């Protein structure tokens, strides 16, 4: 089921109604007929931020997830440059 939609102009003119409605369920605001923003209750926003934080991996987990090549790599054969130049 889609969120209720408000045009930007309607949302501006009836902002208090948008806020009250957002306390019950998210409210979509459109600009030029396309979704621009979704207004949600503060509690819902807090819940989503907490969920996002729980899913984020730590720096240690990031390092441990890096691919391992057992230290083997192909060396490029280049002639060393002359240090006098």
C-alpha positions as CSV (number, residue, x, y, z in Angstrom):
1,X,0.0,0.0,0.0
2,X,1.4,3.4,-1.0
3,X,1.9,6.3,1.4
4,X,-0.5,9.2,1.1
5,X,0.8,11.8,-1.3
6,X,0.9,15.6,-0.9
7,X,2.1,18.1,-3.5
8,X,4.8,20.5,-2.2
9,X,2.2,23.3,-2.3
10,X,-0.4,21.3,-0.4
11,X,2.2,20.2,2.1
12,X,3.3,23.8,2.7
13,X,-0.3,25.0,3.0
14,X,-1.4,22.2,5.3
15,X,1.9,21.4,7.1
16,X,0.3,20.8,10.5
17,X,-1.9,18.2,8.8
18,X,1.1,16.5,7.2
19,X,2.9,16.4,10.5
20,X,-0.2,14.9,12.3
21,X,-0.7,12.3,9.5
22,X,3.0,11.4,9.6
23,X,2.6,10.4,13.3
24,X,0.3,7.6,12.1
25,X,2.0,6.6,8.8
26,X,4.7,8.0,6.4
27,X,3.5,10.9,4.1
28,X,5.0,11.3,0.7
29,X,5.6,14.8,-0.7
30,X,5.8,15.1,-4.5
31,X,7.4,17.8,-6.6
32,X,6.4,18.0,-10.3
33,X,4.6,14.7,-9.8
34,X,7.6,12.8,-8.6
35,X,8.4,11.7,-5.1
36,X,10.6,14.2,-3.4
37,X,10.6,13.4,0.4
38,X,8.8,11.2,2.9
39,X,7.8,12.7,6.2
40,X,7.9,10.1,9.0
41,X,7.3,10.3,12.8
42,X,10.4,11.0,14.9
43,X,10.1,7.6,16.6
44,X,10.1,5.8,13.2
45,X,13.1,7.8,12.1
46,X,15.0,6.9,15.3
47,X,14.1,3.2,14.8
48,X,15.4,3.3,11.2
49,X,18.6,5.0,12.3
50,X,19.2,2.4,15.0
51,X,18.6,-0.4,12.5
52,X,21.0,1.2,10.1
53,X,23.7,1.4,12.8
54,X,23.2,-2.2,13.8
55,X,23.8,-3.3,10.2
56,X,27.0,-1.3,9.8
57,X,30.1,-3.3,10.0
58,X,33.0,-2.2,12.2
59,X,36.4,-1.2,10.9
60,X,37.8,-4.5,12.2
61,X,35.2,-6.5,10.4
62,X,36.0,-4.5,7.2
63,X,39.6,-5.4,7.5
64,X,38.9,-9.1,8.2
65,X,36.6,-9.2,5.1
66,X,39.4,-8.1,2.8
67,X,40.4,-10.7,0.2
68,X,43.5,-12.6,1.1
69,X,46.1,-13.6,-1.5
70,X,48.6,-15.3,0.8
71,X,51.2,-12.7,0.1
72,X,51.7,-13.9,-3.5
73,X,51.7,-11.2,-6.2
74,X,53.3,-10.8,-9.6
75,X,56.4,-8.6,-9.7
76,X,56.7,-6.2,-12.5
77,X,60.1,-6.4,-14.2
78,X,61.3,-2.8,-14.7
79,X,64.7,-1.4,-15.2
80,X,65.7,0.9,-12.2
81,X,66.2,4.5,-13.2
82,X,69.6,6.1,-12.9
83,X,69.7,8.0,-9.6
84,X,71.8,10.8,-11.3
85,X,68.8,12.0,-13.3
